[in-house]
Structures are given as structure tokens and as C-alpha cells.
Amino acid sequence: MPANRSTFLRRGIAALAALPLLTLAACGYGSESKNDDSAKVAAGAKKIDGLDSVKIGYFGNLTHATALVANQKGYFQKELGATKADYATFNAGPSEIEALNSGSIDIGWIGPSPAINGYTKSNGKSLKIIGGSASGGVKLVVNPKKISSLKDVKGKKIATPQLGNTQDVAFLNWVAEQGWKVDAQSGKGDVTVVRSDNKVTPDAFKAGSIDGAWVPEPTASKLVAEGGKVLLDEASLWPDKKFVITNIIVRQAFLKEHPKAVEAVLKASVEANKWINASPEAAKAAANKQLGIDSGKELPAKVLDPAWKSIRFTDDPLASTLSTEAAHAVKAGLLDKPDLKGIYDLTILNKLLKAAGESPVDAAGLGTS
């Protein structure tokens, strides 16, 4: 790969990491998430590994509902005992990676592309993926007055959340498979790729400045509420309609020094996913309540209901699809061919799954030896 592509990747990551967040907390990277009474410390509880707190990061969207539910229902705090569960919410994957690298968070829910970039940029020293969280929940939504078929996408303006983010890579790969050409850096070509923050994409769509967007939930359903039409569900492009959209990552130093704390957070995650899948309506309401606490506004039913239906919650990190997504980024010219060996450490997760009578999950050859 030419050197200028590698330079572009470095510049792109740096630029994305500098994107402003809605509210900067004391850590300087993300907004502080609030807790309700469900997260009170149980009487007689003890600290884990002598830690005063464990700092947990996630995004304020439904593809991170495992973390939203585990926060709202108090699962994290229950498992951590007298060690306080502290939270920070993020709008951008690179900002969360930067927070993880600086120690401002210990564990985070994040998409595959930022995890890949964070791991490769640090030469495999910054993070480990320790579990899965969600699959699916990504759609191509278009203005039906301008686009009525997939071939009509050519020549149109389509938004993605960020340069080089998970959905941006997926859309660029899909464009290439149509035989169309787009310069990844500028977004110009047979299709114009407009990098637009998910917070403003619905307004841009309503104003007509974009013709559609390849975006995660709930942004996709917000566009539908503005008159958009789902032209393609990304799940239809994957075997068994499964692909990783959210992973759980941890700082390697924290994993080494505080495995009991990591186990507590993972146990809470497994419990949250079990409850989500057993009680989807109650879980949907809990996730939406936490979204309201974190952002100040809950999602209306016309957005929440269709968005929730398109997401699968799973402890399996779907490791084989991570390799495929990395290959798509390389193909698009956004990433040098990465060495992802060792990016996963599923030891603790599989211990918990075995104890729960569940089948172990696989690292697809990318696990810690």
C-alpha cells in the first residue's frame, strides 16, 4: 500500500479523535452518565481488588443497549460491590479509544473499526476485545423521491457517521462491490460520501442536503420518521445476517492488574444480555430510560420500536466478521493490512458462559495464545 494511504490513516484517526463531544466531562473525553437509585451499593458489599471505582464507557445509542441496560438496572454496580461504577458516554469511537489509552476509562463498549484502529496503532499493546454485545442495526435509508432502487444511489449524496468509522467502511465496500469508484479521503466519486455526525444527519436529510445515509440505529429510524425509506439492511449482506456492531474492550494493563473487576463487568454484561433477550419490551424501555438520562431526551415510539427490532444482542463477539471488516478497510485504502493476532482475550467471558451452562465463543484464530 502506498505510504500516502498510511499517512492518511494516521491523520484521519487524529482528526476524528479531535471531534468535539456534546459535553466534556472532567476526564476531557466524554460526557458523564448519570445513575438512578437502581445502582445503589448493597449493604455490606466489598470493594473488588481494592478499587474505588471502575470507569465504563459507551455510546448513547441503541447498539450499545447492553451497557445502557446494565447501567439502568444496576447490574454493573451489583457485580462491582462497593467499587463504584463510573460512566462516561461518547459520540465518537476515536475519542473513546483516546480515553481508554489515557486511563480515563477502563472498559468500553465500542464498534469494530475503532477497536481495530486502536489495536493496530498501538502495535497490539493498548486494548483487548473481551466480549461481544450486539449485531446488526445498520441500514441504508434514502429519500424515496430521489432513490427508488439500489442502482439509483449512483450520483447521489449519502451520509456516513465519520471518515473511517464502521459504517463508513461498510458503505465504501458496498459501493466498490457495485463497480463504482469513490476516493475514500475526499468522499468524491460515483457517489458523494458526506461524513456527518449522527446527531445532525436527520436535519441534513430533512433539509435535502443529503439523499440518504448508511447509519446505525436509532439514526436510521429517525430518518424513516422524516420520510425516508429503508433501501438496504446491512445484515442482509452477511452470512446468517450476523455481523459485529458493538464489542467490549479493556485496557490491557487494567485486565492484567484487575481481572476480578473485569470479570464483574463482564458478568453484568452477560446478565444484561440474558435479560434483554428474555424480556425485550422491558429491556427496550430500560435502555430508552437510560438514553433519556444520558442525553436529556428519550426516543419516541415511532423511532424506538423499529430500531430495537433490527438489533441482536449477543455475548459472542462474532470474531470472524471483525476480520472481514478489517479487510474491507484495507480494500478501501483506509488501513494497512493489520496484524490482529491476539486482539481477543475471551478467557474470562468463556469462564462465565461455562458457569451459566452456555457454549463458549470463538476468537476465529485471533485470540490470546
N, C-alpha and C positions, 0 to 999 in steps of 0.2 A: 504493500500500500504506500502511496506517495507520502512524503514527510508532511506536506501541507495538510493532509487529512488528519494526521496525528495532532498537528498544531491546532487544527480547528476543533478537535475533540476537547483538548485542554482548555481552549478559550471558551468553548461552549459551556463546559462544566463550570468554569469560573463565572461566566456571565449569569448562568442560571442560579448559581448559589447566591448571587448578589441581588436577586429579585426581591422586592420589598414584600413583607408579610402584612397581613391586616393589622395585627397588633404585636409589637415587640415586647416580650417579657424580659425579666431581669437577665435571663440567660443570653439574650441578644439574638435568638434564633426563631423562637416560636411563641405562640400565644399560650398563656397558661389556661389549662382546662379546669373547670370548677367541679366540685364533687357535691353530692347531696347527702342526706342522712343515711342512705344505704351503705355508705362507705366508712361508717364509724368503726373504730378499732374495738374488737371484742374485749371484754373484761378478762384480765389475766393473760392476755396474749403476750408473746415474747418477740423480741427482735430477731430477725434472721441474719446470721453472720455478723451480728453486732451493728448492722447498718441502720442509720437513722431513716433513710429513705431510698427508694428505687425510682429513678426518673424514666417515665414511659412516654414515648412519642407516638402520635398517629395523626392522620389527616381527618378533617371534618367532612368526610363523605361516606356514603353507604358501603363502598367497597372495603372500608375499614370498620364495618359494623361489629366485628368480633371485639375490637378494643372499645368501641362505644358502649356495647352491651356489658362487657366486663367491668367497665368503669361505672356505668349507671346502676348495675345490680350489685356492685360491691364485691365482685369475685376477686379482683386483684387485691383489695385490702384484706379480705378474708384470708387468702393464702399467704399474704406477707405478714400477718400478725401485727405486732407493734411497730414494724418497719413501715413507715408511711409511703403510700403510693402517690407519687407526684406526677402530674401530667403536663404535657406541652402539645399543642396542636400546630400543624404545619400546613402550608399551602403548596410547598414545592419540595420534591424529593431531594435535590441537591442541598437545600437548606437543612433538611433533616440529617443527611449524611454529615454535613459540616458540624452539626450539633453533636452527633454521635462521636465524631473524631475528637472533638474538643472536650468531651466528657459532660456536656450539658444535658445529654440524655444517656441512659444506659442500654435501653431496649427500645426498639421501634417497629411499628407496622409501616411497610413501605412497598412500592411497586418494584418489579423485577429490574427495569433498566437502571434506576439509581443504585440498586444493590450491586448490579454488575459493575457499573462505573466506579462505585466506591471501593469495591474489592480490587479491581484491576489497577486503579490509580494508586492504591497503596501497596501494590505488589503482593496482594494477598494477606496483608497484615492488619487491616483495620476492623473487619467485621466477619461474622459468620451468619449464615441463614440457619435458624434453629427450628423453623416450623413454617407451616402454611397457614393461610387464613381464608382466602377467598379465590374464586374462579369466576370468570365471565364479567357481565355488567358493563360491556363496552359496545357502542353502536355507532353506525354512520347514520346521522339524521340530516335530512335535506329539506329544502324548500320545494314542495311538490309542484309549484307553479313554474319552477326553473329546471327541475330534475325529476324525470319520471322513470328512468332506468339507470342501471349502473354505467352504461356507456355515455350517458349524459353528464357524468361527473367530469369528463374531459373538458377543459376550458373554463371550469368553474373555480370559485374561491372556497376552499374547505379549511376550516379551523382545526388545529390540534392544540392541546394544552401548553406544550413547551417544546422548544427545539431539543430533540434527542430524548424526550421522555417516552414512556412505554407506548402510549397511543400514537405519538409522532412516528416512532419506528414502525409500528404496525401499519399505519396508513401509507408510509413511504414504500414499505414492502408490497402492500396490495397494489399501489399504483404501478410499481415495476412489473408486477405479475400481469397487469393489463397491457403491458408493452409500451407504456407511456414513460416519458423521461421528466424528472424533476431534479433540479440542483438542490441537494439537501441543505446546504448552508443558507442560500437565499430564499428557498421555497418557490422559486420561479421555474416554470416549465409548462408541460402539457396540462398540468393542474397547478393552481397557485395555492401553496400551503401557507395559511395565516396562523402564526403562533399566537394564541390568545388565552389569557388566564380564564379558567373555568368560571370565575365569578362574573366576568364581563361578556362571555360568549353569548349567553341568551339575549342580552341587549343588542349585541352586534348582529345577531341573527334577526331579531325583530326589526332592526333599522335597515336591514337589507345589505349591509356591508360585507356579509359572507353569505354563501349559498348553502352551506351545510357545515357539519362538524363531525369529526371522529373522536368521540369523547366518552368518559366513564359516567356511570350513574352517581348522583342524580341529575347531572347536567344534561344527559341525553333526554330524559323525561321532561326536563324543563323546556327543552327545545320543542318537544312534541306538544307541550301545553301552549306554546306560542304558535302553533300551526304547522310544525314540522312533521315529517313522515320518516319512520324508520325504514331505511333502504337496505341496510345490512346489519345483522348482528354478528360481531366478530366471532362468537362461539361457533358459528356455522363453518368457519374456516379451519377448525381444529379437530383432531381425532377425538371422538366421544364428546365433542363440544366442550372440552375442558382445557383451560389454559390458566396459568398463574396470573393473577392480577394484584394480589397482596401477599407478601411474605412477612415473617417476623425475623428481625435481625438483632444482633447484640454486639457490643464492643468485645473484642477478643480478650482484652485484659480483664474486663468485668466477668466474663464467662469463666476465666481461669481462676480468678480470685473469689468469686461468689457464686459457685454453681447451685447452692441451695436457693438463693434468691432467684436465679434464672429458672430453676425448677418450679418455684412457686408461681412465677408469672406464666410459665407455660401450662401449668396445671389449671390456672384460672382461664387461660385461653381455650383449653380443651373442654372445660366445663361450660364456658360461654357458647362454644360451637354446638355442643350437645344440646343445650337448652334452645338455641336458635333453631336447630333442625327439628326439635321435638315440639316447640311452641312458636311457630313462625309469626303468628299475628301478634302475640305478646312481645316477642323479640323485636319485631318491627316498630312497635310503639316505644319500647325502651330505647332503641337506637335513635329514634326521632326525638325523644325527650332529651337525650344527651346532646344531640345536634343543636337543639334549641338552647341548652345551657351553654354550650361552647360558642355558638355563633350569634345567639340572641334571637333566633327565629327558627321554628320548626317547619318542616316541609308540608305543604298541603297534600291532601289525599290523592289528588289527580297526578301529582309528581311522585309521591312516596310509593304508592301501590304498584305501578308498573315497573318502577326502578327496582324495588325489592324482589319482584318475581324473576328478574333476569340474573340474579347473583346466587352462586352456590357457595356455601360456607363449608370449608374442609380443613382438617389438620394436615392433610397431605400437601407438601409444597409443590407437587407436580414438577419435579426437577427436570424431567426430560423436555418440558416446554420452555424452561429457562434457557437451556442450550439452544433451542430453536430461535428464541427471541434474540439471543446474543448473535446468532448467525445472521438474522435479519438486519441488525445494526451494522454488522461488518459489511454486508451486501450494500447497504445504503451509504456507506462511506463515513459513518459516524463513529466507528470504533475499529481499532486494530484488532486482529484476531486475538481474543483473550484466552488466557490460561485460567480456567475456572476450577481446576482441580483443588479440592479442599474447601470450596466456598460453603459447603454444607457441613454442619455438625448436628446430626439428628439423634444423637445418643440419648439425651435426656427425654426428648419427645417420645422416642420409641419405648423407653422405660415406662413412661406414663401410660402410653397406649396399651402396652402389655398388661400393666396392672389393672387397666379398665376392661380387659378382655377384647381389645381391638387389635386388628392386624397392624404390623409395623409398616412404615412408609419408607420409600426407597430414594436414595440420593442420585440415582442414574449415573453412577460412576464418578460423581463429583463430591463425594463425602470425605471427611477427615479420616485418614488411614489409621 
